[in-house]
Amino acid sequence: METAKQDGIIDYAMPMMQALNSIKAAHNAVLEKSFDAAIEQAFVALAETKLMLNALKEMRELYK
């Protein structure tokens, strides 16, 4: 399972912020009718969301 770790700390916040930024970028791309860019940003948001989900699952196991 891939997670975002920095100095041994499980980081869920950075992938969450990156996902939010990508969703905003996708929205702006749609407004500009740049649909390829919107799709690309949507995929980035999905990847970052998966990293966040993995981090949360790992945290759940650590703090049981």
N, C-alpha and C positions, 0 to 999 in steps of 0.2 A: 504494500500500500504506500503510495507516494504522498508525503506530507511536506508542508513548508516548515523547515526547522532552521533556526538561527541560534547559534551558541547553545544548543541543547534545549531550547525553548520551542514548544510547538506553537507556531504562529497561524492562527486562524484569521486574524484581522487583516493582514496584508492581502491574502487572496480575496477576501470579502470586498475590500476597497477596490482592488483591481477589477473584480467582476462588476461592481457598481459603475466604475469609470467606463468599462467596455459597453455596458448597457446604455449609458448616456451617449457614448460615441455612436453606438448603433442607432439610437433615436435621432441624433443630429444628422447622421448619414441618410436616414430615411427622409427627413425633412428636405434634404438637398437632392433627393431622388438618386442617391448613390447607393443602389441596392447591393452591389457586390461588396462595397465597404461595410455596409450594415450587416451582411451575412458573415463577413470575416470577424467583425466585432462580436457578433452573437456567439460564434465559436470560441472566441477568446473568453467570453463571459462564462460559457459552459465549462471550459477547462479550469478556470479559476474557481468556479463553484465546486467542482470536483475536488480540487485541492483543499478548499475550506471544509468540505464534508469529510474528507479523510482526516483532517486535523481534529475535527470535532469528535469523530469516532475514536481516535487515539486518545484524546483527552478523557472521553467517557471511560475508557478502559483503565487509564491511569488513576482516575479519581473515584473509582468504585469503592 
